[in-house]
Amino acid sequence: MNDEPGATGHPSPEGDDTDRTVLRPEATSGGDETRTTYRPRATPPLASDEEGATHLAGRPTGTSPAGSPASLPPVVRVDDVPRARPGMPAEGGRPRFHTPEQRFVAPDPQTPRQRGGVPVRAILAWAMAVILVGVGAGFVYVRWFRQTQDDLATKVPENSASAKVKVLRGDEVVRQYLTALAAGDPDTALALAQSSGTGSQRVVTRRAYAVSLRQAPITDIDVPRAGDNATEIPASYSLGGTRVTTNYRVAKQDNGSWLLTKATVTFRPVGTAVDHLPLLVNGVSVNWENALELLPGRYVMSTGLTYLAYPASNTLTVPHLNYPDSSDHQITPSLTPAGRSAFIEAARRSLDVCVSRRELSPANCPFSVESAPGLVPGSPRWSIDSDTIGAANPALSASDQSVAQVTVNLNLRLRTEYRGGGTSNQPVNVNTTVSGAMTGSSSTGIRLEWRIN
């Protein structure tokens, strides 16, 4: 073999720059053949590290083959580095080797981040955005989605039906109006007119108008064909068996549809001294002060009381719409037969109580006598010879139509005693008026008042 340094196939004795090893020939036992082995070069001691320097086990420093630089350290294998183990004695009171924990340097403590202030501008921006969105949503809901319902008793309904369906002839709108009334559909009838008046519409509801149809149904409707531009439409029909012939006024709208100029007439109930009495029209309670809008039909007045009523003569029949803008309807209440009986019964019971009083002038009684000298207290005795109460015909007071009254003659007798044994038995004739409110429902609830004429 060619051992000349630098010869081909033999590494340089100075070592390989790549793996930092030294090539040394060694003889193998049992033969003459020389084999080249590779050993690491010893690492020189670290500068200024005398006491705690790390020396690799192996060949001493400076024993590298001739010609190899002593400054080049050999490659250190991991197995050649001694490791600290538990229980291993330390030299000089400190470990022989530096451990990773001893070489660790704690990082500088970081200053905690300070939390920023309240983002006022961001909060205000979000609040403004929420307000704008809410206002916009409310406007959209109110404008397009909210549904309202009007009170027909206080507001004239809009002509919603006529807005949906066009009636292209004047005679046809009159025919539809009367047909709706005959069918008990006042809502459709009201919608076929331009106006329904400004009075209360409590009596033109379905329930109230049904009472009118029971009293006077509308039948035999006849509306002849009229001219294309006619504004007066003749019509005839039966109302409660009575034939009605009249004209209805119609008007053409901008959209080409025809409507009645009005669908109701206005009546105001009037009466004298009726403030204390209830008023029901077709079973619906109304106020005396309010004007009423009425459709063609019949309207029955009632009080809802037992002893007071509005007679049949007070019933109002509206055959057509040809009335002034507002008309008065006079209403006069009367005492019912049950009311008359209850009043007479209450008057007789009150008189019986009065004559049982042992006084010359008992309070709230139809008789009174002046006292005489020597009268024995408690001695007066009253009795009835005859009276006209049973044949009396009470009526309602002109000053208050809720109060019944009657004037009667009483033939009484008074017996008295005097000191010393004297007695007196004398007749007493009285003309008296008895009155009482009749808004109750029983004779015992009638409070009577007696007045001597």
Solvent accessible surface area in square Angstrom, and as a share of the most:
residue,aa,sasa,rsa
1,M,181,0.81
2,N,80,0.41
3,D,107,0.55
4,E,109,0.49
5,P,91,0.57
6,G,66,0.63
7,A,17,0.13
8,T,140,0.81
9,G,72,0.70
10,H,40,0.18
11,P,53,0.33
12,S,47,0.30
13,P,42,0.27
14,E,90,0.40
15,G,14,0.13
16,D,61,0.32
17,D,116,0.60
18,T,122,0.71
19,D,62,0.32
20,R,66,0.24
21,T,22,0.13
22,V,3,0.01
23,L,15,0.07
24,R,40,0.15
25,P,92,0.58
26,E,67,0.30
27,A,86,0.66
28,T,56,0.33
29,S,109,0.71
30,G,92,0.89
31,G,42,0.41
32,D,147,0.76
33,E,121,0.54
34,T,65,0.38
35,R,145,0.53
36,T,48,0.28
37,T,37,0.21
38,Y,130,0.49
39,R,117,0.43
40,P,56,0.35
41,R,13,0.05
42,A,28,0.22
43,T,40,0.24
44,P,40,0.25
45,P,70,0.44
46,L,105,0.52
47,A,95,0.73
48,S,118,0.76
49,D,40,0.20
50,E,165,0.74
51,E,149,0.67
52,G,29,0.28
53,A,14,0.11
54,T,53,0.31
55,H,100,0.45
56,L,45,0.22
57,A,86,0.67
58,G,67,0.64
59,R,104,0.38
60,P,92,0.58
61,T,79,0.46
62,G,59,0.57
63,T,57,0.33
64,S,31,0.20
65,P,23,0.14
66,A,100,0.77
67,G,62,0.59
68,S,12,0.08
69,P,53,0.34
70,A,63,0.49
71,S,85,0.55
72,L,55,0.27
73,P,55,0.35
74,P,10,0.06
75,V,63,0.36
76,V,60,0.34
77,R,146,0.53
78,V,101,0.58
79,D,135,0.70
80,D,41,0.21
81,V,59,0.34
82,P,53,0.33
83,R,156,0.57
84,A,60,0.47
85,R,159,0.58
86,P,141,0.88
87,G,82,0.79
88,M,69,0.31
89,P,115,0.72
90,A,48,0.37
91,E,107,0.48
92,G,76,0.73
93,G,79,0.76
94,R,123,0.45
95,P,60,0.38
96,R,126,0.46
97,F,27,0.11
98,H,92,0.41
99,T,38,0.22
100,P,107,0.68
101,E,135,0.60
102,Q,100,0.45
103,R,164,0.60
104,F,141,0.59
105,V,125,0.72
106,A,71,0.55
107,P,107,0.67
108,D,122,0.63
109,P,132,0.83
110,Q,166,0.74
111,T,118,0.69
112,P,110,0.69
113,R,234,0.85
114,Q,173,0.77
115,R,233,0.85
116,G,63,0.60
117,G,74,0.71
118,V,109,0.63
119,P,82,0.52
120,V,88,0.50
121,R,213,0.78
122,A,47,0.36
123,I,95,0.48
124,L,114,0.57
125,A,62,0.48
126,W,182,0.64
127,A,45,0.35
128,M,111,0.49
129,A,44,0.34
130,V,99,0.57
131,I,101,0.51
132,L,114,0.57
133,V,108,0.62
134,G,44,0.42
135,V,101,0.58
136,G,33,0.32
137,A,60,0.46
138,G,33,0.32
139,F,123,0.51
140,V,63,0.36
141,Y,116,0.44
142,V,80,0.46
143,R,143,0.52
144,W,158,0.55
145,F,135,0.56
146,R,125,0.46
147,Q,171,0.76
148,T,102,0.59
149,Q,177,0.79
150,D,66,0.34
151,D,83,0.43
152,L,66,0.33
153,A,21,0.16
154,T,115,0.67
155,K,92,0.39
156,V,52,0.30
157,P,34,0.21
158,E,129,0.58
159,N,38,0.19
160,S,68,0.44
161,A,36,0.28
162,S,8,0.05
163,A,80,0.62
164,K,171,0.72
165,V,94,0.54
166,K,111,0.47
167,V,5,0.03
168,L,123,0.61
169,R,51,0.19
170,G,4,0.04
171,D,5,0.03
172,E,56,0.25
173,V,0,0.00
174,V,0,0.00
175,R,82,0.30
176,Q,65,0.29
177,Y,0,0.00
178,L,0,0.00
179,T,71,0.41
180,A,10,0.08
181,L,0,0.00
182,A,38,0.29
183,A,80,0.62
184,G,16,0.16
185,D,31,0.16
186,P,0,0.00
187,D,63,0.33
188,T,52,0.30
189,A,0,0.00
190,L,6,0.03
191,A,8,0.06
192,L,7,0.04
193,A,0,0.00
194,Q,85,0.38
195,S,53,0.35
196,S,3,0.02
197,G,23,0.22
198,T,139,0.81
199,G,17,0.16
200,S,16,0.11
201,Q,3,0.01
202,R,100,0.37
203,V,0,0.00
204,V,3,0.02
205,T,44,0.26
206,R,131,0.48
207,R,173,0.63
208,A,0,0.00
209,Y,1,0.00
210,A,38,0.29
211,V,29,0.17
212,S,0,0.00
213,L,32,0.16
214,R,174,0.64
215,Q,89,0.40
216,A,0,0.00
217,P,65,0.41
218,I,8,0.04
219,T,65,0.38
220,D,99,0.51
221,I,54,0.27
222,D,77,0.40
223,V,9,0.05
224,P,65,0.41
225,R,181,0.66
226,A,20,0.15
227,G,48,0.46
228,D,99,0.51
229,N,121,0.62
230,A,28,0.22
231,T,73,0.43
232,E,67,0.30
233,I,0,0.00
234,P,58,0.36
235,A,3,0.02
236,S,17,0.11
237,Y,0,0.00
238,S,13,0.09
239,L,3,0.02
240,G,31,0.30
241,G,75,0.73
242,T,83,0.48
243,R,118,0.43
244,V,12,0.07
245,T,112,0.65
246,T,11,0.06
247,N,69,0.36
248,Y,5,0.02
249,R,153,0.56
250,V,3,0.02
251,A,26,0.20
252,K,119,0.51
253,Q,46,0.21
254,D,161,0.83
255,N,76,0.39
256,G,22,0.21
257,S,2,0.01
258,W,10,0.03
259,L,12,0.06
260,L,1,0.00
261,T,47,0.27
262,K,66,0.28
263,A,0,0.00
264,T,5,0.03
265,V,3,0.02
266,T,19,0.11
267,F,12,0.05
268,R,94,0.34
269,P,8,0.05
270,V,45,0.26
271,G,29,0.28
272,T,92,0.53
273,A,33,0.26
274,V,6,0.03
275,D,126,0.65
276,H,126,0.56
277,L,6,0.03
278,P,53,0.34
279,L,2,0.01
280,L,40,0.20
281,V,1,0.00
282,N,7,0.03
283,G,46,0.44
284,V,7,0.04
285,S,66,0.42
286,V,12,0.07
287,N,88,0.45
288,W,36,0.12
289,E,133,0.60
290,N,64,0.33
291,A,16,0.12
292,L,6,0.03
293,E,0,0.00
294,L,2,0.01
295,L,0,0.00
296,P,0,0.00
297,G,1,0.01
298,R,62,0.22
299,Y,0,0.00
300,V,47,0.27
301,M,11,0.05
302,S,40,0.26
303,T,4,0.02
304,G,65,0.63
305,L,54,0.27
306,T,70,0.40
307,Y,16,0.06
308,L,0,0.00
309,A,33,0.25
310,Y,13,0.05
311,P,52,0.33
312,A,92,0.71
313,S,98,0.63
314,N,12,0.06
315,T,40,0.23
316,L,19,0.09
317,T,52,0.30
318,V,0,0.00
319,P,32,0.20
320,H,41,0.19
321,L,9,0.05
322,N,87,0.44
323,Y,61,0.23
324,P,91,0.57
325,D,136,0.70
326,S,59,0.38
327,S,20,0.13
328,D,97,0.50
329,H,27,0.12
330,Q,98,0.44
331,I,1,0.00
332,T,70,0.41
333,P,7,0.05
334,S,43,0.28
335,L,30,0.15
336,T,25,0.14
337,P,115,0.72
338,A,52,0.40
339,G,0,0.00
340,R,86,0.32
341,S,66,0.43
342,A,7,0.06
343,F,0,0.00
344,I,20,0.10
345,E,92,0.41
346,A,5,0.04
347,A,1,0.00
348,R,92,0.34
349,R,92,0.33
350,S,27,0.17
351,L,0,0.00
352,D,72,0.37
353,V,86,0.49
354,C,4,0.02
355,V,26,0.15
356,S,79,0.51
357,R,83,0.30
358,R,114,0.42
359,E,74,0.33
360,L,22,0.11
361,S,56,0.36
362,P,6,0.04
363,A,76,0.59
364,N,87,0.45
365,C,12,0.07
366,P,0,0.00
367,F,2,0.01
368,S,66,0.43
369,V,37,0.21
370,E,162,0.73
371,S,83,0.54
372,A,40,0.31
373,P,131,0.82
374,G,27,0.26
375,L,25,0.13
376,V,49,0.28
377,P,108,0.68
378,G,38,0.37
379,S,6,0.04
380,P,3,0.02
381,R,95,0.35
382,W,17,0.06
383,S,52,0.34
384,I,55,0.28
385,D,81,0.42
386,S,53,0.34
387,D,38,0.20
388,T,63,0.36
389,I,1,0.00
390,G,46,0.44
391,A,90,0.70
392,A,10,0.08
393,N,118,0.60
394,P,8,0.05
395,A,59,0.46
396,L,28,0.14
397,S,10,0.07
398,A,85,0.66
399,S,98,0.63
400,D,33,0.17
401,Q,21,0.10
402,S,5,0.03
403,V,31,0.18
404,A,0,0.00
405,Q,66,0.30
406,V,16,0.09
407,T,75,0.44
408,V,4,0.02
409,N,79,0.41
410,L,1,0.00
411,N,60,0.31
412,L,1,0.01
413,R,80,0.29
414,L,1,0.00
415,R,105,0.38
416,T,3,0.01
417,E,67,0.30
418,Y,54,0.21
419,R,163,0.60
420,G,90,0.86
421,G,67,0.65
422,G,36,0.35
423,T,87,0.51
424,S,34,0.22
425,N,92,0.47
426,Q,70,0.31
427,P,85,0.53
428,V,21,0.12
429,N,117,0.60
430,V,16,0.09
431,N,60,0.31
432,T,0,0.00
433,T,8,0.04
434,V,0,0.00
435,S,19,0.12
436,G,4,0.04
437,A,51,0.40
438,M,0,0.00
439,T,62,0.36
440,G,32,0.30
441,S,90,0.58
442,S,51,0.33
443,S,17,0.11
444,T,93,0.54
445,G,43,0.42
446,I,10,0.05
447,R,182,0.66
448,L,23,0.11
449,E,114,0.51
450,W,18,0.06
451,R,136,0.50
452,I,80,0.41
453,N,94,0.48
